[in-house]
Amino acid sequence: MRIAVVAVGLAVLGVVPARAQDSALDDGERAGVLRQAIVDRFSARVQEELGLNEQQASRMRDVVGSYFVKRRGMETDERRLRQAMAAELRPGVAANKEQVARLTDQLLALRIRYAQSYRDEVKDLSGFLDPVQVAQYLILRERLLDRIREIQQSRQDQAPLRRRRAIQP
């Protein structure tokens, strides 16, 4: 699923590196190559549209990259917590109320930290970008994410059709 998201992002950006298509690469390597291509292409577009000089572009890559890593860690934690919650809330099995309360509190706290990371990122970006540039960046990022979500949804909607075609002789 993760590689599909990255591939979709590349399709959105119109970039498909030749190395990413190399059959010698495993899924993890291919995902890394595709992810880096998306980052590079998006960074170039942001630099151009916001009129950033090299120093601003470099600082922006550092800031955005560090928050990206932090949020990926939070997303991993959220998946772990949701799996633990699902295990507690299995049908037909009595849930441990204290465990469910603890997991709920942890999930809520994680959501707050996740939202706060966006506020902190904007604060850090505001240290070297003007308010218009920050707003333009946020709009560009949101448009990219919206487009990726649209393509993901389209792929999910088509998945049952592809499965039916694969089953038919």
BELZI-V935140 format. One record per pair of residues at least 24 apart in sequence whose C-alpha atoms are under 7 Angstrom apart, sorted by sequence separation. I is the first residue (numbers start at 0). J is the second residue. If there is no record, write none. Layout:
i,j
I,J
I,J
//
This chain:
i,j
9,33
5,30
80,106
6,33
2,30
5,33
9,37
5,34
8,37
77,106
73,113
70,113
66,116
66,120
59,124
55,127
49,132
45,136
8,147
7,147
7,150
4,151
//
